Amino acid sequence: MSPFLFDFIGGALGSHILLSLAIVVSAAIMEDLTVIVVGVLAADGLIAIPIALCSLYVGVILGDIGFYSLGRLARTHPRLARYVEHDFVASLRAWLESRYVFTIFSARFIPGSRFPTYTASGFFRAPFPTFLLTSIVAISIWTTALFSASYWFGSLSSKWLIHVRWGIALLFLLAVFFIARHNLRAYRAKKNGSNILRV
């Protein structure tokens, strides 16, 4: 998986406070990978489930807020601010505003789409309360599901697949990424095709 991430979290196992902080920081930067690592470590009995889940939730939420804030900060830059009302991004802004909740929610389940979607929300000054609430709902579903799957995998692999478990977990994460990317491209192609027919 990621030796640095594993060592970073594993090095804090002796203290609940340091462990929680390590998970929060890791989840804010590398969400899905951290959830998988923490889920497997919890299955091994190295991390208490309540500490694991609470720390993951806080870290992922802070990461989302960070992306949104980065977009708001980018808007203050003179060269970037002029694009807010530019025709170049008008269609993107209109699309985001018309499907705001759905876009924020679905970005959670499509690897690679969270950063551009959430920073765009901040850049266009989309309603933050709506953003935060939608993000929390999506996190409660996706993070919990991924943690549960990782916990189950950790329990299953602790005896039979101990030497290859991280490789299998990495393959699973890559499979999720490519499947999500394929579905996103198929959706965009279908959407563009329907727009052409309308014209």
Helices and strands as residue ranges (DSSP letters): H 3-10, H 16-29, H 31-43, H 49-75, H 78-81, H 87-98, H 100-107, H 114-123, H 128-160, H 165-198
